[in-house]
Amino acid sequence: MEDNKNKLILFMPSIEGGGVEKNLILIGNYFSKKLKKVSIITYDKGFISSFSRRINFISFTIFKRKKVSKYIKYLFCLLLLIKEIKKNKKKLIVLSFQANIYAIIICKIFRVSVVTRSNSSPSGWSKNYLKKLIFRKIISFADNVIVNSKEFKKELDAKFNANSKLIYNPLNINEIVKKSNNKINFNFFNNSKTLKIINIARFTEQKDHLTLLKSFNLVNKVIKSKLLIIGYGSNHNEIINYIKKNKLGNNVKILNFQKNPYKYLRLADIFVLTSKYEGLPNVLLEALTLKKYIISTDCPTGPKEILNNGEYGTLVKIGDYKTISQNIINYKKNNSYFAKKVMKGFKSLNRFDFDKNCGEYYNVVKKYLY
C-alpha cells in the first residue's frame, strides 16, 4: 500500500446495484489495496458491506428517506464534494462514476484534478441538443475520460471530441464462479426438459423488457420453456401487465434485485439481453463466465465487441422479438452447436482480466496523487 500524498475520491451519488455499481465496487476495493487515502462520496449506503473497510464513506447520515430523485442525490453529494475540496485544500483527485458534468465543473472551479468514467453509449442520451452541446463543451475540461468499449470510444470521441481512454470493465471470474455455487432451492427451474431463459436488468426503457416478453410469448407456444427476470425499476407494472394479459404467469417469474444473481444464472441455459443501448454490459461477461449461451440485441455499444460480431453468441436487431424467439427455438434444437460458440467466448474473457484492467485505472489516477 502506497502512502499517497493526495486523497482519491470516488464520486457516485446513487448506488443502486447495477453494472456501474459493480465496477465501482471492484475498482474501489482494488484502489484500497494500493492507496491509503480512498473515499467514496455517495448518498446511498446500502452496499457499504461490499466495499473494503479501508474505504472511507462520505455521506449524509441525517436523511432517512430512501426514495429520492437522482438529482436530489446529485445535489447533496456535490455539496459534500465542495466541502471535501475545501477541507483538503485541493490535495485530492476525483474519479467520477456519475453526474460527470457537474463534478467536472466543480473540480475545475476549485482547480482539482478530475477523471470521469462514462458508462453508457451517447446513443441513449444525446438526442437532446442542449444537453449534447453542454456535454461537448464541458467534457474536454476533464483531465481524463475513461470509456469501456472500442465502439463507445469511437462514438464519444467523434460526437464530443473527448479524446477518451479505453479501459475494459474488470471481470472477477473467481468471485463470480464462487458465488454461483452457493446453494439455492429454486423449483421454478427444476424441470430438466424445460428450456431455461434468464434476463438480469433494471426495469427501464433502456432494457426494453417488452421485446423480451414478446419473444418469449412466441417461444412458449412452440417449446416448453421458463423465463426468469431479475431486476427492479420504474417499468415494473408494465412488465407485470404484459405477463397477465398474455397469461404467462406460470412460465415467467420475476425476482427483485439480487446481490448474488449468479446462483440463478448458473441454472439457466440462455441469457437474453434486449437493451436499446449499453456501454459494456457486465451481465454478458458474467453469462460467458458461467458458460451460458447469449442472445443479445446489437445495440450501441458493447454486445458486438463482447460477442466478437456474433462468433460467441447471437446478435439481433434492436426490438426484433421474432428473430430472438427463432434463435431461442434453434438453440433448443441444436444446443451442441451453440455450446461450441460459448466455449470460444469463455476463452476470450482474458481481455477483461481483473488485475490488468484495474491496474490501468490505477495508472490513470496515480500520476495526480503525488
Residue, then its C-alpha position, 0 to 999 in steps of 0.5 A: m500500500e502506497d502512502n499517497k500524498n493526495k486523497l482519491i475520491l470516488f464520486m457516485p451519488s446513487i448506488e443502486g446495484g447495477g453494472v456501474e455499481k459493480n465496477l465501482i465496487l471492484i475498482g474501489n476495493y482494488f484502489s484500497k489495496k494500493l492507496k491509503k487515502v480512498s473515499i467514496i462520496t455517495y448518498d446511498k449506503g446500502f452496499i457499504s458491506s461490499f466495499s473494503r473497510r479501508i474505504n472511507f464513506i462520505s455521506f449524509t447520515i441525517f436523511k432517512r428517506k430512501k426514495v429520492s430523485k437522482y438529482i436530489k442525490y446529485l445535489f447533496c453529494l456535490l455539496l459534500l464534494i465542495k466541502e471535501i475540496k475545501k477541507n483538503k485544500k485541493k490535495l485530492i483527485v476525483l474519479s467520477f462514476q456519475a453526474n460527470i458534468y457537474a463534478i467536472i465543473i466543480c473540480k475545475i472551479f476549485r482547480v482539482s484534478v478530475v477523471t470521469r468514467s462514462n458508462s453508457s453509449p451517447s446513443g441513449w442520451s444525446k438526442n437532446y441538443l442542449k444537453k449534447l452541446i453542454f456535454r461537448k463543451i464541458i467534457s474536454f475540461a476533464d483531465n481524463v475520460i475513461v470509456n469501456s468499449k472500442e465502439f463507445k470510444k469511437e462514438l464519444d470521441a467523434k460526437f464530443n471530441a473527448n479524446s477518451k481512454l479505453i479501459y475494459n470493465p474488470l471481470n472477477i471470474n473467481e468471485i463470480v464462479k464462487k458465488s454461483n455455487n452457493k446453494i439455492n432451492f429454486n423449483f421454478f427451474n427444476n424441470s430438466k426438459t424445460l428450456k431455461i431463459i434468464n434476463i438480469a436488468r433494471f426495469t427501464e426503457q433502456k432494457d426494453h423488457l417488452t421485446l423480451l416478453k414478446s419473444f418469449n410469448l412466441v417461444n412458449k407456444v412452440i417449446k416448453s420453456k421458463l423465463l426468469i427476470i431479475g431486476y427492479g425499476s420504474n417499468h415494473n407494472e408494465i412488465i407485470n401487465y404484459i405477463k397477465k394479459n398474455k397469461l404467462g404467469n406460470n412460465v415467467k417469474i420475476l425476482n427483485f434485485q439480487k446481490n448474488p444473481y449468479k446462483y440463478l444464472r448458473l441454472a439457466d441455459i440462455f441469457v437474453l439481453t434486449s437493451k436499446y443501448e449499453g456501454l459494456p454490459n457486465v451481465l454478458l461477461e458474467a453469462l460467458t463466465l458461467k458458460k451460458y449461451i447469449i442472445s443479445t440485441d446489437c445495440p450501441t455499444g458493447p454486445k458486438e465487441i463482447l460477442n466478437n460480431g456474433e462468433y460467441g453468441t447471437l446478435v439481433k436487431i434492436g426490438d426484433y422479438k421474432t428473430i430472438s424467439q427463432n434463435i431461442i427455438n434453434y438453440k433448443k434444437n441444436n444446443s451442441y452447436f451453440a455450446k461450441k460458440v460459448m466455449k470460444g467466448f469463455k476463452s476470450l474473457n482474458r481481455f477483461d482480466f481483473d488485475k490488468n484492467c484495474g491496474e490501468y485505472y490505477n495508472v490513470v489516477k496515480k500520476y495526480l496523487y503525488 
